[in-house]
Structure formats: C-alpha cells, structure tokens
Amino acid sequence: MRTSLFLAVATALVASVSAHEGHDHGDATPSVCLTNPADASCANYSIPAANITSAITEICTASKFLPGCSLNNACTADKGLNPTYCAPLTVLATLCTAKEDTALTQAVCAKTYSVFCGATSLIPNCKTQVAFPGLPSGKLVTGAVYSVCQEMPGMSDCKICPGPDASGYSQCDEVSAWKGLCLDMPKMTQCPSYNAMCSSTTFAPF
C-alpha cells in the first residue's frame, strides 16, 4: 500500500514539473523571436499583432502625416481593401523602411521592426509582408507637393497642404494632395514616382 501511494505521489510530482517546464518554454519562445529572430525556432513564428499595431500607433500619433500612416488610415477605414497592402506588418514596414523619415520613426522602429525583421530574421512574415511598393517617404512626398504648389498655387489640391514647417514636413494628408495633383497633371516633373507606384499596384485609395 505504501509503495503504491509513493509511486502515485511521485508520478503526480513529475507530471506537475513537466507541465510547469513546458509552460515556461512556451512563454519564452515569443521573447526569443522578438529579440533574436535568427534563432531556428523562429522559422514558424508569427509576430503578435499587438507588437505591430502598438508600434504603428506610436509613430502615427506623433507623425500622422507620413505616407505609412495614410496607408494605415485607408486600411482601417475600409476592411475590404487588398490585404496584401493592408497587413499591419506591411504598414509598419512602410513606415520603418522610409530612410528619409528615420528622424521621426527611428525611436520606435529601432526597438520593433528593425529588430524582429532585421536582415538575418527567420520570421516568415518579414519576407512576405514587405513595405508598400513604390510609396515614397513623407519627406519626398512633401517636397513633390510643395514644388508643384510653388509652380501652380491655384491647383485645388494645394489647399490641402500648407508649405512644410521647420520639421521639413507639411502637417496634412500629404498622400491625398500628392495623388490629387498628379491625377490632374500626370506629366508634371514631380509625378513620375506617383505614376510608377500606380502602375505597379492596384490600391484604390492611392
């Protein structure tokens, strides 16, 4: 009787320890892939949505005029838009890979996207959900809009955006102004990048 009781207690203790160890391992996996995405275990890992959306929110709360934020707004407003362009990681990639905008995005991107989607990352979504093709940085869009509106201030879409402030950006929906100007006069010298983007994508808001 005592032997049976001892074996039962021992078995229960082993099961409890095993379950506890398994639980710890499960909790550890996300932190491994978000800090060392080159780890072999990350080949089947999906980045938690909260990590991505919180980074987007932080950037766009401070710099809502950036093209990546316009993309995020369009995708949020219409859930039926092409998921290829509206995946949250695509939005974050668009914000974090725009080199001319790093002064505004680096603080957030350096602790999120640049870590878990770095060059050696094995996380699959980093390779499939890339930046919106052809969408320029906010700095370049601001420059294009400002240049057009200096030449032709009477164009209706020039009313959307004032000139850039001391930061070098216009505090407005830059993409909307850029789109309107280039649709009105697609042969303007400031519009090749817009025309190229539209020829390679089918995304209604842009």
C-alpha positions as CSV (number, residue, x, y, z in Angstrom):
1,M,0.0,0.0,0.0
2,R,2.8,2.4,1.0
3,T,4.7,1.6,-2.2
4,S,1.6,2.3,-4.4
5,L,1.0,5.5,-2.6
6,F,4.6,6.6,-3.0
7,L,4.5,5.8,-6.7
8,A,1.3,7.8,-7.2
9,V,2.7,10.8,-5.4
10,A,6.0,10.6,-7.4
11,T,4.1,10.3,-10.7
12,A,2.0,13.4,-9.9
13,L,5.0,15.4,-9.0
14,V,6.8,14.5,-12.2
15,A,3.7,15.4,-14.2
16,S,3.5,18.8,-12.4
17,V,7.1,19.6,-13.0
18,S,6.9,18.6,-16.7
19,A,3.8,20.8,-17.2
20,H,5.4,23.7,-15.5
21,E,8.6,23.4,-17.6
22,G,6.5,23.2,-20.8
23,H,4.6,26.3,-19.8
24,D,7.9,28.2,-19.3
25,H,9.2,27.1,-22.6
26,G,6.0,28.3,-24.4
27,D,6.3,31.8,-22.7
28,A,10.0,32.0,-23.6
29,T,9.5,31.5,-27.4
30,P,8.0,34.9,-28.2
31,S,10.7,36.8,-26.4
32,V,13.4,34.8,-28.2
33,C,12.0,35.6,-31.6
34,L,11.3,39.3,-30.9
35,T,14.9,39.8,-29.7
36,N,16.8,37.2,-31.7
37,P,14.8,36.4,-34.8
38,A,17.7,34.5,-36.3
39,D,17.0,31.6,-33.8
40,A,16.0,28.4,-35.6
41,S,12.7,28.3,-33.7
42,C,11.5,31.5,-35.4
43,A,11.1,29.9,-38.8
44,N,7.4,29.1,-37.8
45,Y,6.8,32.1,-35.6
46,S,4.2,34.8,-36.1
47,I,4.7,38.3,-34.6
48,P,1.9,39.1,-32.2
49,A,-0.5,41.7,-33.7
50,A,-0.2,43.8,-30.6
51,N,3.5,44.3,-31.1
52,I,2.9,45.6,-34.6
53,T,-0.2,47.8,-34.1
54,S,1.3,49.4,-31.0
55,A,4.3,50.5,-32.9
56,I,2.2,51.9,-35.8
57,T,0.0,53.7,-33.3
58,E,3.0,55.3,-31.6
59,I,4.5,56.5,-34.8
60,C,1.3,57.8,-36.3
61,T,0.1,59.5,-33.1
62,A,3.2,61.7,-33.4
63,S,3.5,61.9,-37.2
64,K,0.1,61.2,-38.7
65,F,1.1,62.9,-42.0
66,L,3.5,60.2,-43.0
67,P,2.5,58.1,-46.1
68,G,2.6,54.9,-44.0
69,C,0.0,56.5,-41.7
70,S,-2.1,57.4,-44.7
71,L,-1.9,53.7,-45.7
72,N,-2.9,52.7,-42.2
73,N,-5.9,55.1,-42.1
74,A,-7.1,53.8,-45.5
75,C,-6.9,50.2,-44.4
76,T,-8.6,50.9,-41.1
77,A,-11.4,52.7,-42.8
78,D,-12.1,50.0,-45.4
79,K,-11.6,46.4,-44.3
80,G,-12.3,45.2,-47.8
81,L,-9.1,46.6,-49.2
82,N,-6.4,44.3,-50.6
83,P,-4.9,42.5,-47.6
84,T,-1.6,42.4,-49.5
85,Y,-1.2,46.1,-48.8
86,C,-3.1,46.3,-45.5
87,A,-1.4,43.7,-43.4
88,P,-0.2,45.5,-40.3
89,L,3.4,44.4,-40.8
90,T,3.3,45.9,-44.3
91,V,2.2,49.2,-42.8
92,L,4.9,49.1,-40.2
93,A,7.5,48.1,-42.9
94,T,6.4,51.0,-45.0
95,L,7.0,53.4,-42.1
96,C,10.3,51.8,-40.9
97,T,12.0,51.4,-44.3
98,A,11.5,55.0,-45.5
99,K,15.0,56.2,-45.0
100,E,14.3,59.9,-45.3
101,D,11.8,59.7,-42.4
102,T,14.1,58.0,-39.9
103,A,14.3,61.1,-37.7
104,L,10.6,60.6,-37.0
105,T,10.4,56.8,-36.9
106,Q,13.7,55.5,-35.6
107,A,12.9,55.6,-31.9
108,V,10.0,53.2,-32.5
109,C,11.4,51.2,-35.4
110,A,14.8,50.5,-33.7
111,K,13.1,48.6,-30.9
112,T,10.5,46.8,-33.1
113,Y,10.6,46.3,-36.8
114,S,14.4,46.7,-37.2
115,V,14.9,44.0,-34.5
116,F,12.4,41.3,-35.4
117,C,12.6,41.9,-39.2
118,G,16.3,42.5,-39.5
119,A,18.4,41.1,-42.3
120,T,19.0,37.8,-40.5
121,S,15.4,37.3,-39.3
122,L,13.8,33.9,-39.9
123,I,10.3,35.1,-39.1
124,P,8.4,34.2,-42.3
125,N,6.1,37.3,-42.4
126,C,9.1,39.6,-42.6
127,K,9.7,38.2,-46.1
128,T,6.1,38.2,-47.3
129,Q,4.6,41.3,-45.8
130,V,7.0,44.0,-47.0
131,A,6.7,47.7,-47.5
132,F,4.0,49.1,-49.8
133,P,5.7,49.0,-53.3
134,G,6.7,52.4,-54.6
135,L,5.3,54.5,-51.8
136,P,7.9,57.2,-51.1
137,S,8.9,58.7,-47.8
138,G,7.0,61.6,-46.3
139,K,9.9,63.9,-46.9
140,L,9.8,63.1,-50.6
141,V,6.1,63.5,-50.9
142,T,6.2,66.8,-49.0
143,G,8.9,68.0,-51.4
144,A,6.9,67.0,-54.5
145,V,3.7,68.6,-53.3
146,Y,5.4,71.8,-52.2
147,S,7.3,72.0,-55.6
148,V,4.1,71.7,-57.6
149,C,2.2,74.2,-55.5
150,Q,5.0,76.7,-55.8
151,E,4.8,76.5,-59.5
152,M,1.0,76.3,-59.7
153,P,-0.6,77.5,-56.5
154,G,-4.0,77.7,-58.0
155,M,-4.4,73.9,-58.2
156,S,-7.2,72.8,-55.9
157,D,-5.2,70.2,-54.1
158,C,-2.7,72.8,-53.0
159,K,-5.3,73.8,-50.5
160,I,-4.9,70.5,-48.7
161,C,-1.4,71.1,-47.6
162,P,0.4,74.3,-46.5
163,G,4.1,74.6,-47.0
164,P,6.4,72.4,-44.9
165,D,7.1,73.7,-41.4
166,A,10.5,73.7,-39.6
167,S,10.5,69.9,-39.4
168,G,10.5,69.7,-43.2
169,Y,7.0,68.2,-43.4
170,S,3.6,69.6,-44.1
171,Q,1.1,68.9,-41.3
172,C,-1.6,67.5,-43.6
173,D,-2.7,64.4,-45.6
174,E,0.3,64.6,-47.9
175,V,-0.6,61.5,-49.9
176,S,-4.1,62.8,-50.7
177,A,-2.6,66.1,-52.0
178,W,0.1,64.3,-54.0
179,K,-2.5,61.9,-55.5
180,G,-4.8,64.8,-56.5
181,L,-2.1,66.9,-58.1
182,C,-0.6,64.0,-60.1
183,L,-4.0,62.7,-61.3
184,D,-4.8,66.2,-62.5
185,M,-1.5,66.7,-64.3
186,P,0.3,63.3,-64.5
187,K,3.0,64.6,-66.8
188,M,4.4,67.1,-64.3
189,T,8.0,66.6,-63.4
190,Q,7.1,65.9,-59.8
191,C,4.9,62.9,-60.6
192,P,7.0,60.1,-62.1
193,S,7.2,58.3,-58.7
194,Y,3.4,58.5,-58.3
195,N,2.8,57.2,-61.8
196,A,5.3,54.4,-61.2
197,M,3.6,53.4,-57.9
198,C,0.2,53.3,-59.5
199,S,1.3,51.3,-62.5
200,S,2.7,48.5,-60.2
201,T,-0.2,48.4,-57.7
202,T,-4.0,48.3,-57.6
203,F,-4.9,50.1,-54.4
204,A,-7.9,52.3,-54.7
205,P,-7.2,54.9,-52.0
206,F,-3.8,55.8,-53.7
